[in-house]
Amino acid sequence: MTPRRHDNDYERRKWRQVAGHFGMGAAFGALFAGIVLFNNYFGLSSVIATSEAPILVRIIFVVGVAGSFAFMAAITGFLFLVHED
């Protein structure tokens, strides 16, 4: 019975690590999107300001970039963990 419990703990630890990578990617993605908008890189903030709902567009942009970073960081973390074993 002990080996099976050990396997469950091992699996949970690995999934927690992948979730940590997901959270880290989301944080860095939101920071990156905020910097892009704040510094008006590529004129993006100016273009968004001319839209009908600029606040909503900014929120969607930040959430989209953060989600993309989070997904890619989680996949990368998962591949590193699989390669470790």
C-alpha positions as CSV (number, residue, x, y, z in Angstrom):
1,M,0.0,0.0,0.0
2,T,2.9,2.4,0.7
3,P,4.3,2.4,-2.9
4,R,0.9,3.5,-4.3
5,R,0.6,6.4,-1.9
6,H,4.2,7.4,-2.8
7,D,3.2,7.5,-6.4
8,N,0.2,9.7,-5.7
9,D,2.4,12.2,-3.7
10,Y,4.9,12.2,-6.5
11,E,2.2,12.9,-9.1
12,R,0.7,15.7,-7.0
13,R,4.1,17.3,-6.5
14,K,4.7,17.3,-10.3
15,W,1.2,18.8,-11.0
16,R,1.9,21.5,-8.3
17,Q,5.1,22.3,-10.1
18,V,3.4,22.6,-13.4
19,A,0.7,24.9,-11.8
20,G,3.6,27.0,-10.4
21,H,5.0,27.4,-13.8
22,F,1.5,28.4,-15.1
23,G,1.2,31.0,-12.4
24,M,4.7,32.3,-13.0
25,G,4.0,32.6,-16.7
26,A,0.7,34.4,-16.1
27,A,2.4,36.9,-13.8
28,F,5.2,37.6,-16.3
29,G,2.8,37.8,-19.2
30,A,0.6,40.4,-17.4
31,L,3.8,42.4,-16.5
32,F,4.9,42.3,-20.1
33,A,1.5,43.4,-21.4
34,G,1.4,46.2,-18.9
35,I,4.8,47.4,-19.9
36,V,3.9,47.3,-23.6
37,L,0.7,49.3,-22.9
38,F,2.3,51.8,-20.5
39,N,5.3,52.6,-22.7
40,N,3.1,52.7,-25.9
41,Y,5.3,50.3,-27.8
42,F,4.4,49.9,-31.4
43,G,1.7,52.6,-30.9
44,L,-0.5,49.9,-29.4
45,S,-1.8,52.0,-26.5
46,S,-2.7,54.8,-28.9
47,V,-4.6,52.5,-31.2
48,I,-6.5,51.0,-28.2
49,A,-7.4,54.4,-26.9
50,T,-9.3,55.1,-30.1
51,S,-11.5,52.1,-29.8
52,E,-15.1,52.2,-28.6
53,A,-14.3,50.5,-25.3
54,P,-10.6,51.0,-24.5
55,I,-10.7,49.7,-21.0
56,L,-12.3,46.4,-22.1
57,V,-9.7,46.1,-25.0
58,R,-6.8,46.7,-22.5
59,I,-8.2,44.0,-20.1
60,I,-8.7,41.5,-23.0
61,F,-5.1,42.3,-24.2
62,V,-3.6,41.8,-20.8
63,V,-5.5,38.6,-20.1
64,G,-4.8,37.2,-23.5
65,V,-1.0,37.8,-23.3
66,A,-0.9,36.5,-19.7
67,G,-2.8,33.4,-20.7
68,S,-0.5,32.8,-23.6
69,F,2.6,33.2,-21.4
70,A,1.0,31.0,-18.8
71,F,0.2,28.2,-21.2
72,M,3.6,28.2,-22.8
73,A,5.3,28.3,-19.4
74,A,3.2,25.4,-18.1
75,I,4.1,23.3,-21.2
76,T,7.7,24.1,-20.9
77,G,7.7,23.2,-17.2
78,F,5.9,20.0,-17.9
79,L,8.5,19.0,-20.6
80,F,11.3,19.8,-18.2
81,L,9.8,17.7,-15.5
82,V,9.2,14.8,-17.9
83,H,12.8,15.0,-19.1
84,E,14.0,15.0,-15.5
85,D,12.5,11.6,-14.9
